[in-house]
Amino acid sequence: MKSVQKMVKKIAIFFPFIFFLLNFHSSILAHKFYFAFAEVEYVERDSKLEATLTVISHDFEDYLKSKNIIRESIEKAFSDSLETAKIVNELNQHFAFQYYAEDDIKIEQAKSNFKIDGYHILLNGNLELYLSSSIYLPSPFLLVKFDLLMDSYPEQQNKLTVIYKQNKKTSSFIINKETQLIDLSNK
Amino acid sequence: MRKTLLFYSFLSSVTLTIFSQKKFAQLDQELPTPNDYRTASGAPGHGYYQQKADYKMSLTIDDLNQKLYGLETITYTNNSPDQLSYLWLQLDQNIYSQDSESKIIEIEKMEDFKSISDIKRKFFSYDGGYKIEEIKSISGTKMKYFINKTMMRIDLEKPLLPKTSISFQIKWWYNINDRMQVGGRSGYEYFEQDKNYLYTIAQYFPRMCVYNDVTGWQNKQFLGRGEFTLPFGDYEVSITVPADHIVAATGECQNYDAVLSVEEKKRYEAAKKSDSPVLIVTQKEAEKKENSKESKTKTWIFKAKNVRDFAFATSRKFIWDAQNQKVGNQNILCMSYYPKEGNPLWERYSTKLVAHTIKTYSKYTINYTYPVAISVHSKSIGMEYPMICFNGGRPESDGTYSEGEKYGMWGVIIHEVGHNFFPMIINSDERQWTWMDEGLNTFVQYLTEQEWERGYPSRRGPAYLIADYMRGDKKTISPIMTNSESIFQFGNNAYGKPATALNILRETIMGRELFDYAFKTYCERWKFKHPSPADFFRTMEDASAIDLDWFWRGWFYGTDNVDISLDDIKWFQLNTQDPNQEKAFLLKQKNEKDVHIGEGRNKNDIQETVNERDSTIDDYYAKRNIYFVDTLDKKEYNEFKTKLSKDEIKLLNADKQFYELSFSNIGGLVMPLILEFTFQDGSTEVRRIPAEIWRMYEDKVSKVFIFDKIVQSVRLDPFLETADTDLDNNSWPKERKPTRYQLFKQQITNRENPMQRQIRIDEIIKN
């Protein structure tokens, strides 16, 4: 009993929105998609990641609304600088790259911090977000977190293709496998 | 006999590794043994049977408290050769009961409880399960029953014998769920602005489970995803609602004279003869009713024959329009019901989409035989039932909508109306196999969308659209042949991948004519019956004479992806043996050979070499001209020609170009090789090699192509028809495709929906 008490952790709760929206998305609604795909290339010349994140527009919009990040549509959110900033913040929390090595590289250089360069809502319902981030990746070992939408949709699966110096690798991210070490030293 | 010109690279000859035959092995182990009920050809056997469940129901909507009350009489007919000592019924509404497993089995982490609303959600309690008040026989005797979550067993006093029926009555009620809060396929939407409800009601009554030769009783619990497996039967249903409501339901209304006004009835009769939508209840009339709520009730009576379910929708907010669509010799009344919030999209498109869908599906599958087809607007979802479906697609509150919203609405209506064919008529086991209805339906949806608008931006169907899902890590991909509840990536797996696979069969493997015939044969064989996957696989082969076992194995039983690489090309020309031609060719090659820098400079720097100065140095070898055509060359060539026929000589001198192409199967999924050759003169030619080229060697193959012209470039899968996940290895010379980000940099994006932009333009003009 004593040892159990020692293990108890206090959790901080956010109170900003006492807003009660129930959505048993995963078990009830029949036609959700729960899939995101990112194609990311490391541009060595500029020490920069260029990414295209493709999500289902409705999934993403519902997700952002449920977290009170946006109020109306995605299109309207992108015309509002405050809501856009919130979306960027959300993306960076759930779509992050880090150089993986035990050396003396400065940590701020080795973490991604994406900005949104543009977006496009395709007529088939996909939303493409075009992102870029300065980052120095001297070797092909990347620690990648890609758990976007997973805290709302347990069935969410995210796939990522990373291109690093002509090498290309595709990885899947699901709940309990949200962060992965990606070795791009060979295909 | 031949000479080689290679302008790409010389590689050591490809070693072909021999594998045991896996990818092309027959599916004998995977498919059930054919029997009297289901034949090896995929058709129903001579012993095929199916049960029948007929329902008479009285339903009442309590609009004040959002409750639904029902009294149903089920007559169940046992057409099987078996005695049944108990019956199983589905209680799907119990997914909302307190002990529902669907919530319990959800994976949770502490990150899910970041906000107070997350915690409130966890403790939220909605009592939505069935309240079964009574089950009794027609004679009034109470029947013994046991409820196991979403299933209910009724124990019979004596077994139900083959070819006999039993009738019994169930009285029940439940609290209707707020669909916008709780979610769900069925429920109500509350409109705060005018304080009205719109009910879309389904899975609301205890329904008989299927009993058949494949599963026995299909009584697998309803966990939320694997939908419904239901027997056919006849329904007679009376629905009591507030008197100002309009009711849409499965089947035909039997008492429009009693529930409609004279004017509404007149418009309804006009709509039946019109080939474009006619408003039966206008927006103005519906808006008027929103404000004057009736306390009296009316009872609407519907009948439906040979359906597997019965759903309905009711609201005083409904606008209603209808038109006729002829299919074969039958007139089908296509109808839409929607609140004003659905306009302007719904009035403009819904009924036309319904008509287009049943007409187009009838062309590719079987003729639609039900008398009506209905689309009801319900925000955010799409859900299907016989003759009626509930569909999303809601414009902004200002009446504008994005192009994406419009296509989303079109797509969902086509999809849900299309479900009338799969699984409402071709009645597969949804609880077990989602792909059999969703996948086949999504495939025909694609065909129907393409006939609605040229270049329609379909979400699913074209092969390249599934590539992102299929690439990479296989651990998180399920085979299509996975039970509905255990699928990773439900949408991509059960909708997208099978739809793509069928599209590939149609466009690439079988061709349109053979595929369409086989697909229609499957639909004809299994309409108003219960097909299984094997019946589909077998029929497609039986009706086409194409062995597709490799395709089912790869696409339906496997998780491999398509990634075929064009590794190498070698170029050859025939040696004609004609010394005039061949020696001239060798001389030309010598003259075109790259010259080392030292040799070039020596030409100027060395004034004279020894053998140039001293004529005694050069001997026979130094003096001979190996490019000179001598008498012996000519004699030997003439002798060679005498051994050849005229045709052989013609072929030898035809200046044919030979190309040996080598391919690797990186992804594992075997597919045809589709190659587009571009020649030096700019012309192109497409060659198609069937997938069977991989039948002996599954990882590497080579193939020789012969042309009259010199090839400049080659593309593998030029029409994006195989779902190849890596196009960077599909070209020769090598060509890296730009990333999506690189393509974006060339585009201009607009952050406003075009209709909103037009309004701003109009305002500027006005001012």
Chai-1 contact restraints between the chains, C-beta under 6 A:
chainA,res_idxA,chainB,res_idxB,connection_type,confidence,min_distance_angstrom,max_distance_angstrom,comment,restraint_id
A,I13,B,I116,contact,1.0,0.0,6.0,A-B,restraint_1
A,F14,B,K114,contact,1.0,0.0,6.0,A-B,restraint_2
A,F14,B,S115,contact,1.0,0.0,6.0,A-B,restraint_3
A,F15,B,I116,contact,1.0,0.0,6.0,A-B,restraint_4
A,F19,B,S117,contact,1.0,0.0,6.0,A-B,restraint_5
A,F20,B,S117,contact,1.0,0.0,6.0,A-B,restraint_6
A,F20,B,K120,contact,1.0,0.0,6.0,A-B,restraint_7
A,L22,B,R121,contact,1.0,0.0,6.0,A-B,restraint_8
A,L22,B,F124,contact,1.0,0.0,6.0,A-B,restraint_9
A,L22,B,Q181,contact,1.0,0.0,6.0,A-B,restraint_10
A,L22,B,V182,contact,1.0,0.0,6.0,A-B,restraint_11
A,N23,B,G183,contact,1.0,0.0,6.0,A-B,restraint_12
A,F24,B,G183,contact,1.0,0.0,6.0,A-B,restraint_13
A,S27,B,S102,contact,1.0,0.0,6.0,A-B,restraint_14
A,S27,B,G224,contact,1.0,0.0,6.0,A-B,restraint_15
A,I28,B,G183,contact,1.0,0.0,6.0,A-B,restraint_16
A,I28,B,G184,contact,1.0,0.0,6.0,A-B,restraint_17
A,I28,B,G224,contact,1.0,0.0,6.0,A-B,restraint_18
A,L29,B,G183,contact,1.0,0.0,6.0,A-B,restraint_19
A,H31,B,G382,contact,1.0,0.0,6.0,A-B,restraint_20
A,F33,B,G491,contact,1.0,0.0,6.0,A-B,restraint_21
A,F35,B,N492,contact,1.0,0.0,6.0,A-B,restraint_22
A,F37,B,D468,contact,1.0,0.0,6.0,A-B,restraint_23
A,E39,B,T739,contact,1.0,0.0,6.0,A-B,restraint_24
A,E39,B,R740,contact,1.0,0.0,6.0,A-B,restraint_25
A,E41,B,T739,contact,1.0,0.0,6.0,A-B,restraint_26
A,E50,B,Y741,contact,1.0,0.0,6.0,A-B,restraint_27
A,T52,B,R740,contact,1.0,0.0,6.0,A-B,restraint_28
A,T52,B,Y741,contact,1.0,0.0,6.0,A-B,restraint_29
A,E75,B,N753,contact,1.0,0.0,6.0,A-B,restraint_30
A,F78,B,R751,contact,1.0,0.0,6.0,A-B,restraint_31
A,S79,B,R751,contact,1.0,0.0,6.0,A-B,restraint_32
A,G118,B,F744,contact,1.0,0.0,6.0,A-B,restraint_33
A,G118,B,T749,contact,1.0,0.0,6.0,A-B,restraint_34
A,H120,B,T749,contact,1.0,0.0,6.0,A-B,restraint_35
A,I121,B,G404,contact,1.0,0.0,6.0,A-B,restraint_36
A,L123,B,E403,contact,1.0,0.0,6.0,A-B,restraint_37
A,L123,B,G404,contact,1.0,0.0,6.0,A-B,restraint_38
A,L123,B,Y407,contact,1.0,0.0,6.0,A-B,restraint_39
A,L123,B,P457,contact,1.0,0.0,6.0,A-B,restraint_40
A,N124,B,P457,contact,1.0,0.0,6.0,A-B,restraint_41
A,N124,B,R459,contact,1.0,0.0,6.0,A-B,restraint_42
A,G125,B,G408,contact,1.0,0.0,6.0,A-B,restraint_43
A,G125,B,R459,contact,1.0,0.0,6.0,A-B,restraint_44
A,Y130,B,Y741,contact,1.0,0.0,6.0,A-B,restraint_45
A,Y130,B,F744,contact,1.0,0.0,6.0,A-B,restraint_46
A,D151,B,E111,contact,1.0,0.0,6.0,A-B,restraint_47
A,P154,B,E106,contact,1.0,0.0,6.0,A-B,restraint_48
A,P154,B,I107,contact,1.0,0.0,6.0,A-B,restraint_49
A,Q157,B,T476,contact,1.0,0.0,6.0,A-B,restraint_50
A,Q157,B,Q489,contact,1.0,0.0,6.0,A-B,restraint_51
A,T170,B,R471,contact,1.0,0.0,6.0,A-B,restraint_52
A,T170,B,G472,contact,1.0,0.0,6.0,A-B,restraint_53
A,S171,B,D473,contact,1.0,0.0,6.0,A-B,restraint_54
A,S172,B,D473,contact,1.0,0.0,6.0,A-B,restraint_55
A,S172,B,T476,contact,1.0,0.0,6.0,A-B,restraint_56
A,I174,B,T476,contact,1.0,0.0,6.0,A-B,restraint_57
A,I175,B,I107,contact,1.0,0.0,6.0,A-B,restraint_58
